[in-house]
Each structure stands twice: as C-alpha cells, then as structure tokens.
Amino acid sequence: MSIDLPAVGTRPRQRRNGPRDPARTKPVADTTSPYGLFRSLQRAKKPTSTVGIGVIGYGYWGPNLVRNFAEQGSARMVAVSDLSVEHLSEVHARYPHVKVTTDCADVIADPDIDAVVIATPVSSHFELAMRALKVGKHVLVTKPITADPVQATELIDAAEQRGLVLMVDHTFVYTGAVQTIKQMVHSGNLGELYYYDSVRVNLGLFQKDVNVLWDLAVHDLAIMDYVLGQQPVAVAATGSAHVPGHQVNLAYLTCYFDGSLITHHHVNWLAPLKIRRTLIGGARQMIVYDDLEPSEKVKVYDKGITIAGDPQGARETLIGYRTGDMWAPQVSLVEGLRTETQHFLECVTHGRQPLTDGHCGLRLTRILEAAAQSLSQRGQPVALADGGATSMQGSVELELMTRSA
Ligand SMILES: NC(=O)c1ccc[n+]([C@@H]2O[C@H](COP(=O)([O-])OP(=O)(O)OC[C@H]3O[C@@H](n4cnc5c(N)ncnc54)[C@H](O)[C@@H]3O)[C@@H](O)[C@H]2O)c1
C-alpha cells in the first residue's frame, strides 16, 4: 500500500509544560503538504485536555509504544515518523487518524504534539531528544538514554532548564514482578543483601550501533538500580565478539558495591534458548525472578545458611543449612509499558518527576561506560566516581578480586 508522505513544512515553537493551552493562538496550518493538511483537519476536532504524542521510530519497539499511547484515554496519538515507508503504511492501516511522515522534523515541530517519544537506535537518541527539548516538547526516550554520560547530562540540563519531563523507557521497572521485588527488598524481608545475579540470553538480533551490554544488560542495570537503590563503586566486564566487524555479542558484567553486595549480569545474543532469570540472595530469604514464567514470575525461597561460632575465626565457624517454604507472591500481570506510558502522561500533565528520569538513565550510562573501559582492558575493574569511571590501582583492585573470589 502506498501512502502520501509529507514534505517538511512545520514551524518550531516553544512550549514549557503539559497539554497546550486552547486559548493560545495557533500558527496557520501549512496546507501545501499532506502532513500540514492532515494536521489542520485533525486540529479542528481534537480534544485539548489530552497529551498530544508523536512517536519517532516504528521498527520493533515503536509499535508497542504507539499501541499503548493509543489506548490511554489521557493521550492523543498525533503522529508517527519512521524512515521506512513500509513501516508507516502499517501505522496508517492500523491508526488511520494518525499522521505519518518520514521526516522526524515534522513531529518535533508539530504544535499539536506535547511530548515526543523516541524509539530509534541508540546513536540517534541524543540528537532527537535534544531537538525535541529545545522546541519545548517533553521527551520519553527508549533505553539506554544516550550513547554516553556527557550526552545524558546535557539532556537532563536541557529538560530541567525548560521545566520539561525527560523520562527513559526502562520498561521492566514498571512491571508487577519488579514492583513486587522492590517491595520485598525494601521491606527488609530478605535480610542483608548478598548478591543479584541475572542471565539475559537468546538468539538475539545483532545490533549495529551498540554492544550486547548497552542493548541487554541495560535492562538488568535498570532493574538493579531501582530494586537496590544504591550505586556500584566499581565494575568489571569481560566479553567476546564472535562475528567479524560486529561488536561484543557475549559479556559478563560484575558490579561491586560498598560492603559485600555484588551483582553479576550475563548477556548474550548467541544463545540457543531464551533465558530471563535473576537470583537475588539475602541473608534471610532469596528470590528467583523468571520473566518467561507466564504467571509465577517471582518465587521467594525461605532458604539460607546459619553461621555458628565466631564469624571472624574461620576454623570455628560452622555453617548450617536452613530450608523453609517456597511461595509465589501474586504479581500484577498488567503490561509494564501500559503502566509506564500512564506514568509518563501523569508526569507531563502534573509536572512530576518520573520514576525513571534522566538521572536514572545517566547512572546507567556511567556504569556502561565504565564496563566498556573494563572490557577493553580484559576485565580490569574500573572504579565509579561521581563524575564517571577511573581505572583502578593495585590495592583496591586486589581487594575487589579477593571479594569476588
Ligand atoms: N524496552 C524494551 O524492552 C526494548 C526492546 C527493544 C528495543 N528497545 C529500544 O528501542 C529502540 C529502538 O529499537 P528497535 O529494536 O525498535 O530498533 P529498530 O531498528 O527495529 O527500529 C528503529 C526504527 O527507527 C527508525 N528510525 C531511525 N532513525 C530515524 C529518524 N531519524 N527518524 C525517523 N525514524 C527513524 C528506523 O527506520 C527503524 O524503523 C532502541 O533504543 C532500543 O534499545 C527497547
């Protein structure tokens, strides 16, 4: 099916917060382009109390975002942009009232759009998000926020200066399973946290612009950031690229925290089966989170060890085993993206700070940047200071190695 695609013909405008004010004077529509004509017709009948949404990127993930925004009563799906005419034909067939364009400038400049949702490859996130923020649009950007921490910081500043919402699509944070895990960890039921160990592997799509850590581990880091609520002091990463000319497709990332808490993340695009499993070990209870389980995604094990004797004097220490019940708490099975899109709309409407804001995205880019450095140094730990990564020197490095042994 072929569709008319618009020429560029829209004007940038400044807007700070929320849905547009109906009393404001609207610019005259450019009816010389199909996009402009459609826009003027649509504007005449649109309700004004909803948040106008424009999505850039309708590849694999974009359709999920469009579907969820289209289903939210407080949103108005206004336009979708993609470089592929075929993808836009799919949008048109499914959402005939939604404007389509191959030029993302149309979406960014469209005065009917309050918020721009960016679902393009990572390398384009910064430029598109910055352009949208500069013309006063709120932004929801897919993970990872940007390709480096400097860019993430610039986006945060740009959003804060203009009083705009900048949110990162860390989808799993908004799932019932992760919300339940967060509550359990936060309540202290697990006792002192010992470890967080995740495996996210499958025969996955080899991304062109990022390696497997930036593509897959970012999900686990987002969950970890939310559930643990603390930042690693150092990271170490090893991995391999098995396809000539492509980036690392298998990696093992370790994050070290103050105390004995340690996390490990195994990600792989070259596995024969799909695994999405996380173990969280506490002194009193342990959790197994399997995202592929249809209903019992979270299982809590009342298992652990008891230590008798002087914990400092290893010879006298006796380790006993405690085996209790296992149960699966009821978790909400509402699609994470539904909760997330609703949260984004609430933040835009009421000027709230999102749960997964730009700062959250920035924290993950710092970890990923340090991991990239460690990866290039064959797993040498890299310390994470507030401002970013620094290579670790002798004694600290040794201490970390001993801890992980
Ligand atoms: N939260 C999740 O579970 C999840 C899952 C998959 C992907 N993602 C994220 O979503 C984003 C997109 O990933 P994907 O797998 O959908 O990629 P994709 O390559 O399948 O789709 C990207 C689309 O963006 C379009 N595009 C690129 N530049 C554009 C531009 N300037 N203007 C308009 N359209 C443009 C391309 O034509 C393509 O259709 C990435 O950031 C990725 O990390 C998130």
The ligand as an SDF file (V2000), in Angstrom:
LIG
                    3D

 44 48  0  0  0  0  0  0  0  0999 V2000
   12.2240   -1.6290   26.4210 N   0  0  0  0  0  0  0  0  0  0  0  0
   12.4080   -2.6740   25.6690 C   0  0  0  0  0  0  0  0  0  0  0  0
   12.1220   -3.7980   26.0630 O   0  0  0  0  0  0  0  0  0  0  0  0
   13.0180   -2.5030   24.3080 C   0  0  0  0  0  0  0  0  0  0  0  0
   13.0230   -3.5780   23.4140 C   0  0  0  0  0  0  0  0  0  0  0  0
   13.5990   -3.4000   22.1610 C   0  0  0  0  0  0  0  0  0  0  0  0
   14.1760   -2.1830   21.8130 C   0  0  0  0  0  0  0  0  0  0  0  0
   14.1640   -1.1660   22.7240 N   0  0  0  0  0  0  0  0  0  0  0  0
   14.7950    0.1140   22.3890 C   0  0  0  0  0  0  0  0  0  0  0  0
   14.0020    0.7520   21.3800 O   0  0  0  0  0  0  0  0  0  0  0  0
   14.8290    1.4910   20.4950 C   0  0  0  0  0  0  0  0  0  0  0  0
   14.5790    1.0330   19.0780 C   0  0  0  0  0  0  0  0  0  0  0  0
   14.9120   -0.3180   18.9830 O   0  0  0  0  0  0  0  0  0  0  0  0
   14.2430   -1.2480   17.8630 P   0  0  0  0  0  0  0  0  0  0  0  0
   14.6280   -2.6410   18.1970 O   0  0  0  0  0  0  0  0  0  0  0  0
   12.8060   -0.9160   17.6850 O   0  0  0  0  0  0  0  0  0  0  0  0
   15.0550   -0.7820   16.5760 O   0  0  0  0  0  0  0  0  0  0  0  0
   14.6190   -0.9450   15.0350 P   0  0  0  0  0  0  0  0  0  0  0  0
   15.8720   -0.7980   14.2560 O   0  0  0  0  0  0  0  0  0  0  0  0
   13.7870   -2.1710   14.8660 O   0  0  0  0  0  0  0  0  0  0  0  0
   13.6710    0.2920   14.7850 O   0  0  0  0  0  0  0  0  0  0  0  0
   14.1500    1.6040   14.7650 C   0  0  0  0  0  0  0  0  0  0  0  0
   13.2910    2.3840   13.7860 C   0  0  0  0  0  0  0  0  0  0  0  0
   13.6660    3.7490   13.8760 O   0  0  0  0  0  0  0  0  0  0  0  0
   13.5850    4.3040   12.5700 C   0  0  0  0  0  0  0  0  0  0  0  0
   14.4080    5.4990   12.5280 N   0  0  0  0  0  0  0  0  0  0  0  0
   15.7460    5.5980   12.7080 C   0  0  0  0  0  0  0  0  0  0  0  0
   16.1460    6.8840   12.6320 N   0  0  0  0  0  0  0  0  0  0  0  0
   15.0330    7.6240   12.4200 C   0  0  0  0  0  0  0  0  0  0  0  0
   14.7810    9.0090   12.2450 C   0  0  0  0  0  0  0  0  0  0  0  0
   15.7530    9.8960   12.2810 N   0  0  0  0  0  0  0  0  0  0  0  0
   13.5170    9.4100   12.0240 N   0  0  0  0  0  0  0  0  0  0  0  0
   12.5080    8.5240   11.9820 C   0  0  0  0  0  0  0  0  0  0  0  0
   12.6810    7.1820   12.1370 N   0  0  0  0  0  0  0  0  0  0  0  0
   13.9260    6.7500   12.3480 C   0  0  0  0  0  0  0  0  0  0  0  0
   14.0570    3.2060   11.6400 C   0  0  0  0  0  0  0  0  0  0  0  0
   13.5450    3.3750   10.3460 O   0  0  0  0  0  0  0  0  0  0  0  0
   13.5010    1.9540   12.3280 C   0  0  0  0  0  0  0  0  0  0  0  0
   12.2550    1.5480   11.7840 O   0  0  0  0  0  0  0  0  0  0  0  0
   16.2570    1.2770   20.9790 C   0  0  0  0  0  0  0  0  0  0  0  0
   16.6170    2.3330   21.8240 O   0  0  0  0  0  0  0  0  0  0  0  0
   16.1810    0.0030   21.7770 C   0  0  0  0  0  0  0  0  0  0  0  0
   17.1700   -0.0890   22.7810 O   0  0  0  0  0  0  0  0  0  0  0  0
   13.5850   -1.2940   23.9420 C   0  0  0  0  0  0  0  0  0  0  0  0
  1  2  1  0
  2  3  2  0
  2  4  1  0
  4  5  1  0
  4 44  2  0
  5  6  2  0
  6  7  1  0
  7  8  2  0
  8  9  1  0
  8 44  1  0
  9 10  1  0
  9 42  1  0
 10 11  1  0
 11 12  1  0
 11 40  1  0
 12 13  1  0
 13 14  1  0
 14 15  2  0
 14 16  1  0
 14 17  1  0
 17 18  1  0
 18 19  2  0
 18 20  1  0
 18 21  1  0
 21 22  1  0
 22 23  1  0
 23 24  1  0
 23 38  1  0
 24 25  1  0
 25 26  1  0
 25 36  1  0
 26 27  1  0
 26 35  1  0
 27 28  2  0
 28 29  1  0
 29 30  1  0
 29 35  2  0
 30 31  1  0
 30 32  2  0
 32 33  1  0
 33 34  2  0
 34 35  1  0
 36 37  1  0
 36 38  1  0
 38 39  1  0
 40 41  1  0
 40 42  1  0
 42 43  1  0
M  CHG  2   8   1  16  -1
M  END
$$$$
